[in-house]
Amino acid sequence: MEVTQVLLNAQSIDGTVRKNAEESLKQFQEQNLPGFLLSLSGELANEEKPVETRKLAGLILKNALDAKEEHRKFELVQRWLSLDGNAKSQIKASLLTTLSSIVSDARSTASQAIAKVAGIELPQKQWPELIGSLLSNVNQQPAHAKQATLETLGYLCEEVPPNVIDQDQVNKILTAVVQGMSALEVNTDVRLAATRALYNAIGFAQANFINDMERDYLMRVVCEATLSPESRIRQAAFECLVSISSTYYEKLAAYIQDIFNITVKAVREDEEPVALQAIEFWSSICDEEIDILEEFGVDFTGDSDITCFYFIKQALPALVPMLLETLLKQEEDQDQDEGAWNIAMAGGTCLGLVARTVGDDIVSFVVPFIEENIQKPDWRQREAATYAFGSILEGPSPEKLIPLVNVALNFMLSALTKDPSSHVKDTTAWALGRIFEFLHGSAVGSTVITQENCQQLVTVLLQSMNDTPNVAEKACGALYFLAQGYEEVGPSSPLTPFFQEIVQSLLTVTHREDAGESRLRTAAYETLNEVVRCSTDETAPLVLQLVPVIMMELHNTLEGQNLSSDGREKQSELQGLLCGCLQVIIQKLGSSEPTKYVLMQFADQVMGLFLRVFACRSATVHEEAMLAIGALAYATGADFAKYMPEFYRYLEMGLQNFEEYQVCAVTVGVVGDICRALEEKIVPYCDEIMTQLLKNLSSNQLNRSVKPPIFSCFGDIALAVGEYFEKYLMWAMSALQRAAELSTHVAGDDELTEYTNSLRNGILEAYSGIFQGFKSSAKTQLLIPYAPHILQFLDGIYMEKDMDDVVMKTAIGVLGDLADTLGSHAGSLIQQSLSSKDFLNECLSSEDLMIKESAEWAKLAISRAISV
């Protein structure tokens, strides 16, 4: 097969030619994989071939080694490992030769492909000579080969976990990289590749950062690179500093003064991409200190193994003025552009982090800047002052901030309506939202909002909703937090008199011609939902009036025929917003009997609309419609059974949707809602549901995050159907046992611990549901054989000492369920168990009321079981 021509055709502007070429490549790959990969690596290495075919060949080769989806990635890794050894050696040799190609695109593609192969082979102890041959390349001229090799080392550090490469080789890699960065290196491309490679290698340098001399040397080289004449090298060097600040925070004290000086210079004088990284360094230091102080509390003492150096607190007098200067460097159109990021925004973000790090101390440094600029004729100064004010509202205490806000509020309300600059209005509305978010609500002792100013606030915000889309969107956001602050105010809310007007204004916003800009329509619906969610019984009749209105809107989205793909996407998005709105309304009205009764008159029509939303799409299930149906089922109770025959196929479609795993997870949750609503009326559907859930558990294609909710769902089903669950018991229990074993001895990072805890919680919820479901039946003895394993599981997670509060509460509940359901059969087992007694005592003395309550109940159940 003449691969060059096919690769050229695959990039043709003629659709048919392109399609045929893609088809040929696919067939070649399926029929003869080693030959296919060999011809690609040969194409990439061949200097006579056109650049575009070499680049595409390398790209296809790289994509044959890696994929985003975990299960696909696993398949590709296995496929490569089982490939013929000779073919692999030839491919790797071709890739290494390509590093000295004169064509930069070919070199760069080869670098990435080599790193992908290394990511597969090095952990398997294969290709041991790779790093050695790369390092000998670094010392060779010509410069372009050196540059490509450094780039490869950088990618390699990104692909391979640090523990795979031994320290001796790490030292050699770092030496090569640091030499490439040094000011003695005349070739800019080499210095840049070396600096970028160091960025990826920082995680490997732990031993080197512990050694004072080596650390000093590395820091000196990085700091020197921030002064390079080439701006891309300066930017890459600051990126290294940002990474070092989060990886080796505890080693920075000796260098922080020098770093401060170079960051100030960069922020004030350098090009924007460099300045942004210099600001990012300080944001990163804030993140580190916020984490340390949050973890160890304010009464932080130095005897823990992690020290807080209070770098930010010490730097305040110099750092804050530098950040305030950046606020004046706004761009004209930054409010219209959603992805905008510039020096002013980075400086404001950093200022906000500084406020969270040091609290009250920041206020005296920022107030003079606000006072000086807030009334200046130049919009930039007024906007910067407002932005500075909004940025420091999270962190300092309400006592410190509320007096300031009381002075500023009237001024801000007048700016929001009268300031000639749209920028100033945009930032003012945002700052008001921050005031309501952090300084209003039951958690804050005194509040900035009174009966007197509430009306004025609402009036101004509703007026601003007619402003340009970016200002209107921020005004919706401010109203959102205003409503949220009144969530727990008792029977009457200060917003009640304005409820009708607020809802009407928000609905009007959703119909604006330009509501698609600046996320305005989405913001209006989110705010409407929050206003409904936080409303009180007084306004329930008005919420009821909203039902037919939103239903009509949803009905209208179903009328559009033959939409373009863009039109379909917009339709689906709008349906999502409307279903989300109905979900909140159903939850609100369903939570009290009188309104639930009226709501039920709409149930058939609402359900009919949701089913039509599903029918709009062929392959996928609409996530928001699914969630809304869960809420409807919960409100409808046993009567929901009449919708099941028509709804079931969509439920099944959702459970089978492995690709969009969030949809699958949501559907699993809805199965739980339906079980709670239907109880034993779910029985006719149980066989199919349980079969599908067990299938999902055994699939390696389904994202792991869906597995915990599936286990919880077993519990919901067992609780609903009682002893009828007997026919699934063996299958469910063996799946639970396998998962339980996997979820004990797990050592890993925070993310894994978090996942393990959610898995444990799902397993425990399943056990709890199964025991409670069988409790009053004649078949409880069926559960006896499983009790020892469950107690062993509880012992295991207790011994590991890494469960969170949620798992603790569910676990102690399961211990109680076991005793409660099995009585004397469980009593003796519990007495023999290793840690039940310690675990119970620990939960009884817990500060968490929920855990304590569960433990009191478990203690009662256990003592009954033991005394029988």
N, C-alpha and C positions, 0 to 999 in steps of 0.2 A: 504493500500500500504506500503510495507516494504521500507521506504525511505532511510535507511542506505545503503542497497545493490544498490539501484538506483544511489545514490550519488557516491558510489565507482565505479560503471560501467561508470558513466559520466566522470571518470578520467582514463578510461582504455586505454591501448595502442592500443587495437583492434578497428579500426574505426567503424565497424558495431555495436559492443557492445555499444560504446560511443554514436553513433547516436540514437540507440533505447532508451538509457537511457535519452538522452536530449528530445526525443519525449515524453516519459512518463511524465517527469517533466512538459513539456509544457501543456500536456493534463490535468494533475492534477491541475495545476494553473488555467486553463480555466474553468474546471468543478466545482472546489470548492476552491475559493481563500482563505477564512478564514482557512479552514482545511490545505491548502497547507502551508500558512505562519506559522500556529501553529506548524505543524510538523517540519518545518525548525528551529523555535526557540527552540523547544523541543530537537532536535538533537544537536543544538549548546550548550545547557545547560547541556546535559547529559555527565557526567564524564566517563561513561563506553564506550562511542562510540570512534571510531578511530579519531585521530587528523584531518586526511585529509577530512573526511566527515563533521566534525564539522565546519572546516574552510570554506568549499564550501557552506554549508548550510547558514552560516552567510553572505557570499558574495552574494548569490542569494537573501537573505532577504534584504540586503542593496540595491542591484540593483533594487528591487521591489519598492523602495521608492524614487528613484532619477534617473535622466537621464541628459545627456548633452544638448539635444535639448530642447529648451524652451517649445514647445507645448507638448512634451512627458512628461516632468517634471510636467507640469500642470495637465495632465491626471492622473499621478501616485499619485500626492498629493490629488486630488479629490477622487481617488479610495480608498486611505487609510482613508480619513476622513469619507467616507460613509460606512466603514467596521463596522461590528457588534461590539458594545462596549465591550462585554465580551471577545471576541476573542482578541481585542486590548489589554485589561488589562492583559490577560494571556501572550501574546507575550512580553509586556513590562516587566512583572515580570520575565519571563525567561531570558530576556536580562540582567536585573539587577543582577540576581543570577550569571550569567556567569562571572561577573566582579571579583568574588572571586575564579574562577577556577584555578587549578594549571597549566593549559596548557596556555602558553603565547599567542599562536596564537588565541585560542578561546577568551581570554580576549580582545585582540586587535580588533578582528572582532566585538565583542559585543560593544566595545567602539564606533566604527564608526557607527554601526547600531543605537545605542541609540541617537547619535548626529543627525542622519538623521530624526529619529522620532521627536526629540525635534525641529528640524528645521521646521517641519510641524505643530506640535501641540502648541508649546509655543506662536507663533504669534496669534493663535486662542484662547488663554487663556485656553488651555487644558493642562493636566499633570502638575498642579501647584506644586505638591509635589516633582517633580523630583529633583530640585536643592537641596532642603533640604535633601532628602535621599542620594544624592551623597556626600553632605558635611558631613553627619554623618558617612559615609563610610570612609572618609579621616582620621578620627581620630581613626579608628579601626586598630588594627594589624590583620592579617599578612601584611608584606610589599608588597607582590605581589598584594593584593587587593587595597592597597593604591595607588600603581603605576598605576593600571588600572583605578582607579577612577579619578586620576589627568589627565591621558591621555584623559578620557571621557570629563572632564571639558574643556580641550584644544580644542577637536574636536567640542564641543558644542559652544564654542565662535566663531569657524570658521563658523558654520552653521547658527547661529541665529543673526539677526541684533541687534546692541547694544541697540536700544530704547525699545526692547522687555523685557529686564531684568531690574527690578527696582534697584535703587542705593544701597539699603540695601543689596540685594543679590549679587550685583557686589562686594561690600566691602567684603562680606563673602568669595566669590570665590577668590578674590585677597589675602585675609588673608591666606586661605588654601594653595594657590599656593606658596606664599612667604615663609610660614613655611616649605613647602616641599623642597624649594630651599636652605634653610639655611644650613650653614656649620655644624650645630648640627645634621642634618639628616645623619644617618650613611649609609643608603642603596643608592648605586649609581643609581640604576634604578629609585628609587623614585625621587631623585634630578633631574635626566635627564627629567623624565616625567613632573615634576613641571616647569622646565626651559622652556621646549617646550610649555607647557600650557600657561605660561606667554606671550610667543611670540604671541599666538593667542588672548590673552586677552587685549593686549595693547590698542586696539581701544576702549575698554570698560572703560578705566581708566581715562577718561577726568577730571572728578571731582577730582580724586585723584592727578592728576598732577597739578591741580590749587593750591592745598593745600601744602604749603611749607614742612611741617613736613612729610606728607605722601610721597611726591615726593622724599625727601631726603632719606627716608627709602627704597623706591623701587629702587632708583638709587644705593644705597649702596649694596643692595642685589645682583643686577645684576652685578655690578663691582666685588664683591667678587666671584661670580660664574665664572668670566673670569679667576680666579686664581685656580680653582678646579684642583685636581690631574688627573681627568678623562677628556681626550681630547674632548669627545662628549659633555660634559657639557660646557666646555670652548667655543666650537663652537656655541652651542645653546645660550649661554649668549651673545656672540658677535652678533648673529642674532637678539637678543632682542634689543641690542644697535642700530643696523642699523634701526630697525623698529621705535624705539623711536626717532631717529634722523630725520626721515621724518614726524612722527606724531606730535612730540612736540618740533620741532626745537627751537621755541621761549623760551623754558624753559631750554635750555642747558648751558647757560653762566657759571653758578656756577660750572659745572662739567667738562668743556671742557679740562682743564689742566690735570686733573686726567685721563680722557679718553685718552688724547694724550699719556700719559706715558704708559698706559697699551697696547694701540694699537702698539706703537713702539716696546715694548718688544715682543708682539705676532708676529709682522711681522718679527722681526730679529731672534727670537729663537724658535717659536712654530712650530707645524706640519702644513703642507700646508692647510688643510681644515680650521683650526683656523685662520691662517695668512690671508687667502683669505677674511674671514669675517671682519677681522680687517681693511683691505684695503677698503673693501666695505663701512665701516662706513664713511670714508673720501669722497668716491665717492658720497655717499648719501648726505653729507653736501654740497658738490659742487652743486649737483642737486638742493637742496633747495635754495642756494644763487643765482645760475644762474636764477632760476625762479623768485625770488624776484627782482633781478636787471633788468631782462628783462621786467618785468611787470611795474616797476616804473622808468625805464630809468636810465641813468648814474648819472643824477643830483639828485640822490636819497636823499630825506630829511627825517628826522625822524618823521615827523608829521602824517604819515599814520598809519593805525592800524597794519601793518605788519612791523616788524623791521628787517633789515639785520645787523647781528652782525659782519660781516667780519671776521668770524673765520678763513677762509682759508688764507686771506691776512695776518692776525697776525701770523699764524702758518708757513708761507712760509719758513723762514730760517731753520726750523727744519724738516718740512714735505717733502720738495722737496728732500733733501739729502736721507731721508729714502726711498722715491719712486725710486730714481735713483739707489740705491743699489739693489732693487728688479729686475731691468732690467737685472742684470747679472745672474739671476737664471733661464736661459732658459732651455727648455728640448730639447734633441737631435732631436726628430722627430715632433716637434710641427707644422711645416709648412705643413706636409703631412696630418695631422689629422684635419678635418674640425671643429669638436666640441671641439678642444683642449682649455683648460683654465687652466692657472697655475699662479704662483706668478708673473712672469715677465709680462705676458699679463695683469693681473689685475693691476699691478703697472703702466704700460704704459697707460692703459685706464684711471686710476685715474689721472695720470699726465696730460693727455689731458683735463680732466674735470677741473683740477686746472688752466690750461692755459685759458680755457674759462671763468673761474670765475674771475681771477685777471688780465687778459690781459697782457700788456707790462711788468708788474712787475716780471713775471716769468723768462723772458729771461736771465737776468744777473745770475740767480741761475743755469741755465742749460748749458749755453755756455761753462763754464770751464770744465764740465764733458765731453762734446762732444769733445772739443779740446784735452783733456787728453787721450781719449780712441779710437779716430777714426782711428788711424794708428797703434794700438797695434798688435803684432803678434797673440794674442789669438782671435779667431773669436768671442767669447762671448763679448769681449770688443768693437770690431768694430760694432757688431750688436746692442749692447745696446746703443752706441752713436748715431747710425742711427735712432734707434727706439725713442730715446729721442727727436731728432731733428724733426722727423715726428709728434711726439705727440704734440708739442707746436705750430704747424702752424695755428691752428684755435684759435682765441682769441686775441692775440696781434695784433697791427695795422700793415698794410702793410709797413708803414714808418719804423717801428722797424725791421720788418723781411726781407724786400727785400735786404738790404745791406748784411745780413747774407747769404741769398740764393744765391746772386750773387757770393759770395766767394765759396760757397759749390757746386754749380751746376756742374762744370767741374769734380770735385773730385768724385761726385756721379755717373756721367755718366761713368767715368773710372771704378769705383767699380762695376757698373752693368755689365760691360763686362768682367772685369779682376779679380775680387775678387775670390780667390779659394773656398770660402765658399758659399754654396747654401743659407744658412740662411741669410747671409749678402746681397746677391743679392735680395732675396725675400723682405727683409725689405727696401732695397734701392728703389726698384721699387714702393713699397707701398708709401714711403716718397715722391718720385717724383710725384705720383698721387695726394698726399695731396698739394704739391706746386701748381700744375696746378689747383686744385679744389679751393684753397683759395686765390691764389696770381696771377691769370691770368684771363683776361676777361674784358669786358667793364666796369664792376662795380669797378674794381681796377684801380686807377689812373695810376700809372706807372706799367710797367709789367716786369717780369723777362725774357720774351721770346722776342728775337729780330729777325730780318731777318737773322742775322748772325748765331745765335745758333739754329734756328728752324730746319735746315736741319740735324744738328748733333743729335738733340734730336730725330727726327723721325728715323734716321738711327739706333741709339742705341736701341730704343724701338722695332723696327721691328726685329733687331738682337736677342733681348731678347725673342722674341716670339718663338724662336727655342730652348729655354732653357727648364729645367725641367717644368712639368705642373704647379707647384705652382708659379715659377718665371714668366712663360709665362702669367699666369692668372693675376698677378699683373701688368705686362707690358701692357696687354690689358686695365686694369683699368686706368693706367696712360694716355694711348692714348685717352681713353674715355673723360677724363677731359680736355686733350689738345684740342680735337676737340670742346668740349662744350664751351670753352673759346672764340672760334672764331665764336660763333653763330650769333652775330649781327655786323659783320665787314663791311657790305656793299657789293658792287658787287664782290670784289676780296678777297680771303682768303689766308693767307700765306701757308695754307696746300694744295692749289690747285695744285702746281707742283708735289706733292707727292701722289695725290689722288689715281691714278691708282695702284701705288705700295702698298699703305696702304690697299686698298680693296683686292688686290691679296694676300697679306700676311695674312690678317684675314681669307680669304676663305681657304688658305692652312692650317691654324691652326685648322679650324673646321674639317679637314680631318685627323688630326693626329691620329695615333692608340690609343694614350693615352689621347685623348681629353675628355674622360669621367671623368678623375681624376681632383680634385681641381676645379670643376665647369668650366673647361677651355673652353669647347665648348660654354656653355651659355655666358661666358664673351666675347668670340670672336664675337658672334652674337650681343650681346648688344652694343659692341663697333662699330661694322659695322653699326648698326642702327643709332647710335649717329653721326657717321662720315657722313652718308647720310643725316640725319636730318639737320645737321649744314652746309651742303655744299651750294655753291652758284650757280648762273645760269651758270657760266663758265663750271662747271663739269656736268651739266645736261645730255649731251650726254653720259657721262660715266655711270651715274646712269641708263640711259635707257638700256645700254648694260648689266646691271646687271639683268634686268628683266628675260630674257630667262634663264640666269644661275641659278637663285634661283628657277625658275619654274621647271627646269630640276631636281634640287635637290629634290624638293617636289614630283615630279613625281616618282623619284626613291624610295622614302619612301613608295609609294603606291604599289610597285611591290612585296614586301615581303609577301609570303603566309604562312599560318599555323605557326604563330609565337607562342612561349611560352608566358606565361603571362608576364614574365620579358621582353621578346622581344617586346611585344605589348606596354608595358609601355614606353620602350625606343623609339619605333617608334612614339608614341603619343607625347613624349617630343620633339623629333626632328621636328615633324610636327608643334608643337607649335612655336618653334624657327623660322622656315622658314615662317610660316604664319605671325608671328610678323614682320619679315623682309620685307615681301611683303607689309604689311600694311603701314610701314614707307615709302617704296618706292612709293606706290600709293599716299599717302598723299603729298609726296614731288613733284612728277611729276604732280599730279592733281591740284597743286596750281597755275600753270601758263598755259595759253592757248596753246602755241606752243608744250610744252612737253605733255600736256594732250591729244592733238590730236594724237600723236604717241603712247602714252600709250594705247589709246582705241583700237588700232589694236590687243593688247594682251587680251582685256577684256574677250572675249568668252573663251579663253583657261584658263585664270586664274580662272574664275568663275567655269569652269568645274573641275579644280583641287580642288577648295574649296569644291565643292559638293562631290567629291570622298573622301575627308578627312572626311566629315560627315558620309559617307556611311561605313567607316571603323569601326564605333562603333555602337553597337546596341541600347543602351539605352540612352546614354548621348550625348550632343552636344559639339563639340570642341570649347572651349572658344575663343582661338586665331583666329581660322578660322572665327568665328562669327564677331569678331572685324574687321578683314581684309575685310569682306564682307561689313560691315558698311562703311569703307573707300572707297571701290569700288563703292558702291551705290552713295555716295556723289560725287565722281568724274564723274560717268557715267550720272547722272541726269535722265531725263525721260526715256532714253533708257533702264534703269535697269528693266523696266516692263517685258521685254522678259524673264528675269530669274525667275520671280516670280512663275510661275506655278510649276517649279521643286524645287525651294528653299523653298516655303511656308511651307512644312511639317516640315522642320528642324527648321524654325522660331517658329512654333507652339510647337515643341518638347522642344525648349529652354524655351519658356514661361511657359511650364508645369513642368519644372524641379525645384521643390521646395527643393529637397534634397541639390543640389549644387546651393545654392541661388545666388552665384556670377555669375554663368552661366545665371541664370534667369535675373539678373540685367543687364548684358551685352546685352542680347537679347532684353530687353525692350529698351535699348539705341539704338540698331540697328533698331528697329521699327521706332524710331524717325528719324534716318538717312535716312531710306527708304521713310518716309513721305516727308522729305524735297526734296528728289530726284524725287519722282514720282508725288507729288502733287495730283491732282484729279484722277490720274491713280491708286491710292491705293484703291479707292472705292470698287472694287469687293471683297477685302479682309477684309474690315472694320468690317462687322458683326462679323466674327469669332474672329478677333483681340480684338474688344471691349468686346465681351462676355468673352473671356479668361482673359483680364485685370481686369474686374469687379469681376470675380471669384477669381483671385489672391488677390484682395483687401480684399475680405470677408473671406479669409482663415486664420485660426490662426496657420497654419503649416508653412507659408512662413515667413522667417526672416524679421523683420520689416524694415531692411535697403533697401529692394526692393520697399517699398511703395512710398517714395518720387519720384523716377524716373518714376513710373507708372503714377502718377498724371501729371508730366511734359509731359509724352507721350500723355495724353489726349489732352494737348495743341497742341502738334505737329500734331496730327491727325486732330483736328478741324481747324488748320491753313491750312492744306493740302486740306481738302475737303469742307471747307466753309459751306454754309448753309445746305449741305447734312448731317451735324452733328446733325441736328434737331432730327433725330430719336433716338439719344443716349442722347440728352440733359438732359432729366429728370433724367435718371439713373446716368449720370456723375455728375450732379449738386448735387444730393442728397448724393452721396459718398463724394464729395468735402465738402459739408456742415458738414457732420458728422466728417470728419477729421479736418476741420477748428475748430470745437468746442473743439475737443480733444487737439488741438495744442495751444490754448490760456492758460488758467490757469494752467501752469505747473511749479511746483517748484521742483528742483532736482539738481543732481550733474552736473558737467561740461559735462559729456558724454550725459546726457539726454538733456541738453540745446543745445548741438551740434546737436543731432538727431532732436529735436523739430524745430530748425532752418532749417534743411534740409527738414523736412516735410512741414514747412510753404513755403519754397521756391518752392517746387514741386507744392503745391496747387496754389500758385500765378502764376507760369508759366502756369498752366492749365487755370486759368481764363484769363490770358493775351492772350493765343492762341485762346481761344473760342471767346473772344471779337474781336480780330483782324480778325478771320476767318469769323465772321458774318458781319464785318464792311460794306462792300459795297453791302450787299444783301438786299432784300426787307423784310427780316425776323428779322431785329434787335429787333422788339418789343417783340419777344419771350424772350429776355434777361431781359426785364424791371423788372419782378417779382423777379429776383435774386439780383438786385442791392442793396436793403437795407441790405440784409444779408452780401454781400461782403464788404460794407462800415463798417458794424458792426465788421467784421473780421479785417479790417484794423485798426479800432479804437482799438480793443482788443490788437493787437500786438504792436501798438504804445504805448499804456498805460503800457504795461509790461516792456518796456525799456530794453529788453534783446535780441533784434534782432542784427544779425551781418550785416556787410556791404553788403553782397550778397543779404540778404533778403530785406534790405533797398532799394537797387536799384530796385529789382523786384517789391516791394510793391508800390513804387512811380510810377513805370511804369504802374501798374494795375490801379492806380487812374487815370492816363492819358488815358489809354485804355477805361476805363469806360466812361469818358467824351467824348472821341473822337468818340466812337461807338454810344452811346445813345444820344449825343447832349443835347438838352434842357431837355429831360426826366431825365438826370443825374444831370443837373445843380442845380436844387432846392435841390435834395437829398444831393449833396456834400456840399451845403451851410448850410444844417441843421446838417451835421455830426459833431460829437463831436470834432474830432481832425484833420480833413483833413488840415485845414489851418496851424495849428502848425507844422504838419508833413511836409507839403510842404515847409514851411519856414526853417525848420531844414535841409531839404535835399538841399535847394538852397544855404545854407551857408556851406555845407559840404566841407571838404578838398579833398574828393575823387572825382576825375574829372568825373568818370562814373556816380556816384550818382547825381552830379550837373547837368550833361547833361540831364539825364532822368528827373530831376526835372524841368529844363527849358522847356522841351517839354511838360510835364504834365501841367505846369502853363499855357502854350499857349492853350492847348486843353481845360482846365477848363474855361479859360476866354472866349473862343469861345462858350462853352456850356452855360455859364451863360448869355452871352449877346444876345443869340438867342431869 
